């Protein structure tokens, strides 16, 4: 799946299915490993009713729409060269009217009849496509999200390599000592201890006080070794207790992490739903804003017509008053 095919699927469908389809396509892109594509799909806007109708028209009647857009090319060329545009403008009006009726029929067939504001927006978009080549391209592609309009009298002018994993270094564990090595080590210890044995024997032979001193020394050494063993045993118990407490903290942290993951998943789902609701609300605001702008424009035009009508009415009233006066004068003075 690429962006173009995703856009085609989105803008070819019904407006009420847009959000769900966009969510599914973004999820498919993300699952396929293309987070950038997923983000771009998620950013596509739902079309307004009139934009949807124009898209359906471009897809259902491409030849007729193509003729209108080709006529737009001729109109812009004639305008640039100073040629006569009256006949071209008349043909444009006829094509737009025919396409407008086709768009209304398509909307009726789809069970979404167009209201008057949407009809005017489709008409404005078709007119704009003949004046602006950029709008023409959008209409031809059938991917409009908003209606288009054109303000002005003249047409628009021309327009990670995957990281190579280095082989894991071969960490050589120290080889266990062989029998020969252990025998040499025992021999060294024996050789180191032999002089001490001879010296103690000589001391015992030399004097009782020396033997007593040696006894006291041995007792002292034994006490020291006993105390050392006790300290080591205490250290082992403390280390075991420390490891037990660490294991308990790790287990508690893992439980907390699992709880946090569940909460995160729930809030992510809530955030997605809120984002979709915000997007839908934004689309609705855009649609209402466009309808308001169109209504204000119509109000402005109606106001101008009212002003002109009142002015002409006053003139007619004055002429009528004058005519009645003349008639009365003639009757009184034949």
C-alpha positions in Angstrom: 0.0 0.0 0.0 1.2 3.5 -0.9 -0.2 7.0 -0.1 -1.8 7.3 -3.5 -3.8 4.1 -3.3 -4.8 4.9 0.3 -6.0 8.4 -0.8 -8.0 6.9 -3.6 -9.7 4.4 -1.3 -10.5 7.1 1.2 -11.9 9.7 -1.1 -13.9 7.2 -3.2 -15.9 6.1 -0.2 -18.8 7.6 1.7 -18.0 10.5 4.0 -19.5 8.7 7.1 -17.0 5.8 6.5 -14.0 8.1 6.1 -12.8 8.1 9.7 -13.1 4.3 10.2 -11.4 3.6 6.8 -8.6 6.1 7.6 -8.0 4.4 11.0 -7.8 1.0 9.3 -5.4 2.1 6.6 -3.1 3.9 9.1 -3.0 0.8 11.2 -2.2 -1.3 8.2 0.7 1.0 7.2 2.0 1.1 10.8 1.8 -2.7 11.0 3.7 -2.9 7.7 6.5 -0.9 9.3 5.9 2.4 7.6 5.3 4.8 10.4 5.7 7.8 8.1 3.0 6.6 5.8 0.7 5.9 8.7 1.2 9.4 10.0 0.4 11.0 6.6 -2.7 8.8 6.2 -3.9 9.8 9.7 -3.5 13.5 8.7 -5.9 13.2 5.7 -9.1 15.2 6.2 -12.6 13.9 5.7 -14.3 15.5 2.6 -17.3 17.8 3.0 -20.5 16.8 1.3 -19.9 19.0 -1.7 -16.3 17.8 -2.0 -17.5 14.2 -1.8 -20.1 14.9 -4.5 -17.4 16.5 -6.8 -15.1 13.5 -6.2 -17.9 11.1 -7.2 -18.6 13.1 -10.3 -14.9 13.0 -11.3 -14.9 9.2 -10.8 -18.2 8.5 -12.4 -18.1 10.9 -15.4 -14.4 11.3 -16.1 -14.9 12.1 -19.8 -17.5 14.8 -19.2 -15.4 16.3 -16.4 -12.4 16.1 -18.8 -14.2 18.1 -21.4 -15.0 20.8 -19.0 -11.4 21.0 -17.8 -10.1 21.0 -21.4 -12.5 23.9 -22.1 -10.9 25.6 -19.1 -7.5 25.3 -20.9 -9.0 26.9 -24.0 -10.6 29.7 -21.9 -7.3 30.5 -20.2 -5.4 30.4 -23.5 -8.0 32.7 -25.2 -7.8 35.1 -22.3 -4.1 35.2 -22.5 -4.0 35.7 -26.3 -6.9 38.2 -26.3 -9.2 35.9 -28.2 -13.0 35.8 -28.1 -14.2 34.1 -25.0 -18.0 34.6 -25.3 -18.7 31.3 -27.1 -16.3 29.4 -24.8 -18.0 30.9 -21.7 -21.4 29.8 -23.0 -20.1 26.3 -23.6 -18.7 26.3 -20.1 -22.1 27.2 -18.6 -23.8 24.4 -20.5 -21.2 21.8 -19.4 -21.3 23.0 -15.8 -25.1 22.8 -15.7 -25.0 19.3 -17.2 -22.4 18.1 -14.7 -24.3 19.7 -11.8 -27.4 17.7 -12.7 -25.2 14.6 -12.9 -23.7 15.2 -9.5 -27.2 15.7 -8.0 -28.3 12.4 -9.6 -25.3 10.5 -8.2 -25.9 11.9 -4.8 -29.6 10.9 -4.9 -28.6 7.4 -6.0 -26.2 7.1 -3.1 -29.0 8.2 -0.7 -27.4 11.5 0.1 -29.3 14.2 -1.8 -27.5 17.5 -2.0 -28.9 20.6 -0.3 -28.8 23.9 -2.0 -25.6 25.2 -0.3 -23.8 22.0 -1.3 -25.1 22.3 -4.9 -23.7 25.9 -5.1 -20.4 24.7 -3.7 -20.1 22.0 -6.4 -20.9 24.6 -9.0 -18.3 27.0 -7.6 -15.7 24.2 -7.6 -16.4 23.3 -11.3 -16.2 27.0 -12.3 -12.9 27.4 -10.3 -11.5 24.3 -12.1 -11.9 26.1 -15.4 -10.1 29.2 -14.1 -7.3 27.7 -12.1 -5.2 24.8 -13.4 -4.3 23.7 -9.8 -8.0 23.3 -9.0 -8.5 21.5 -12.3 -5.8 18.9 -11.2 -7.5 18.4 -7.9 -10.9 17.9 -9.5 -9.6 15.5 -12.1 -7.9 13.4 -9.4 -11.2 13.2 -7.4 -9.4 13.8 -4.1 -11.0 17.0 -2.8 -11.4 17.4 0.9 -13.0 20.9 0.6 -14.9 22.8 -2.1 -13.0 25.2 -4.2 -13.8 28.7 -5.3 -12.2 31.3 -7.5 -12.1 35.0 -6.8 -11.3 37.3 -9.6 -12.2 38.2 -13.1 -9.3 36.8 -15.1 -8.1 33.2 -15.0 -5.1 32.2 -12.9 -1.9 32.6 -14.8 -0.1 29.6 -16.0 0.5 27.7 -12.3 17.6 2.6 8.2 19.9 0.3 6.3 19.3 -2.1 8.9 22.2 -1.6 11.2 24.7 -4.3 10.6 24.9 -6.3 13.7 28.6 -6.9 14.4 29.1 -10.4 15.4 29.0 -10.7 19.1 32.5 -10.8 20.5 33.4 -14.3 21.6 33.7 -13.9 25.3 35.9 -16.8 26.4 35.0 -18.0 29.8 38.1 -18.9 31.8 38.7 -22.5 31.2 38.4 -24.7 34.3 41.8 -25.7 35.6 42.8 -29.2 34.6 44.0 -31.9 37.0 47.7 -31.0 36.3 47.1 -27.3 37.1 45.2 -28.2 40.3 48.0 -30.6 41.4 50.6 -27.8 40.8 48.6 -25.4 42.9 48.3 -28.0 45.8 52.1 -28.5 45.5 52.7 -24.8 45.9 50.5 -24.6 48.9 52.2 -27.6 50.4 55.6 -26.1 49.7 54.6 -22.8 51.3 53.2 -24.6 54.4 56.2 -26.9 54.9 58.6 -24.3 56.3 55.9 -23.3 58.9 55.5 -26.9 60.0 59.3 -27.3 60.5 59.5 -24.1 62.3 56.7 -25.0 64.7 58.4 -28.4 65.4 61.6 -26.7 66.2 59.9 -24.3 68.5 58.2 -27.1 70.4 61.5 -28.8 70.8 63.3 -25.7 71.9 61.2 -24.7 74.9 57.9 -25.1 76.7 57.3 -21.4 76.7 57.6 -21.4 73.0 55.0 -24.2 72.8 52.7 -22.2 75.1 53.2 -19.2 73.0 52.5 -21.2 69.9 49.3 -22.6 71.6 48.2 -19.1 72.4 49.0 -18.0 68.8 47.0 -21.0 67.4 44.1 -20.2 69.6 44.3 -16.6 68.6 44.4 -17.6 65.0 41.5 -20.0 65.4 39.5 -17.3 67.0 40.4 -14.9 64.2 39.4 -17.5 61.7 36.2 -18.3 63.6 35.3 -14.6 63.7 36.2 -14.4 60.0 33.8 -17.3 59.2 31.1 -15.7 61.4 31.6 -12.4 59.6 31.4 -14.1 56.2 28.3 -16.0 57.3 26.7 -12.7 58.5 27.7 -11.1 55.2 26.1 -14.0 53.3 22.9 -13.8 55.3 22.8 -10.0 54.8 23.5 -10.5 51.1 20.7 -13.1 50.9 18.4 -10.8 52.7 19.4 -7.9 50.4 18.8 -10.1 47.3 15.4 -11.1 48.7 14.4 -7.5 49.2 15.7 -6.6 45.8 13.7 -9.5 44.3 10.6 -8.3 46.1 11.1 -4.7 44.8 11.7 -6.0 41.3 8.5 -8.1 41.5 6.6 -5.0 42.8 8.1 -2.8 40.1 7.1 -5.3 37.4 3.6 -5.5 38.7 3.5 -1.7 38.7 4.9 -1.6 35.2 2.2 -4.1 34.0 -0.5 -1.9 35.6 1.0 1.1 34.0 1.1 -0.6 30.6 -2.6 -1.4 31.0 -3.4 2.1 32.0 -1.3 3.4 29.1 -3.1 1.2 26.6 -6.5 2.4 27.9 -5.5 6.1 27.8 -4.0 5.6 24.4 -7.2 4.2 23.2 -9.1 7.1 24.8 -6.7 9.6 23.2 -7.2 8.0 19.8 -11.0 8.2 20.2 -10.7 11.8 21.4 -8.5 12.7 18.5 -11.0 11.2 16.0 -13.8 13.0 17.7 -11.8 16.3 17.5 -11.0 15.6 13.9 -14.7 15.0 13.1 -15.6 18.1 15.0 -13.0 20.1 13.1 -14.4 18.8 9.8 -17.9 19.8 10.9 -16.6 23.3 12.0 -14.9 23.7 8.6 -18.1 22.7 6.8 -20.2 25.1 8.8 -17.7 27.8 8.4 -17.8 27.3 4.6 -21.6 27.3 4.7 -21.6 30.5 6.8 -19.2 32.2 4.3 -21.4 31.2 1.4 -24.5 32.5 3.3 -22.8 35.8 4.1 -21.8 36.2 0.4 -25.4 35.5 -0.6 -26.6 38.0 2.0 -24.2 40.6 0.6 -25.5 40.1 -2.9 -29.1 40.2 -1.7 -28.4 43.4 0.2 -27.0 45.0 -3.0 -30.1 43.8 -4.9 -32.4 45.2 -2.2 -30.6 48.6 -2.3 -30.9 48.7 -6.1 -34.6 47.7 -6.0 -35.4 50.3 -3.3 -33.6 52.9 -5.4 -35.5 52.0 -8.5 -38.8 51.7 -6.5 -38.3 55.3 -5.3 -37.7 56.5 -8.8 -40.8 54.7 -10.1 -42.8 56.2 -7.2 -41.6 59.7 -8.1 -42.5 59.1 -11.7 -45.9 57.8 -10.8 -46.6 60.8 -8.6 -45.6 63.2 -11.3 -47.7 61.4 -13.9 -50.8 61.5 -11.6 -50.2 65.2 -11.0 -50.0 65.8 -14.7 -53.1 63.8 -15.3 -55.0 65.7 -12.6 -53.8 69.0 -14.0 -55.0 68.1 -17.5 -58.4 67.0 -16.2 -58.8 70.3 -14.3 -57.6 72.4 -17.2 -58.6 70.6 -20.3 
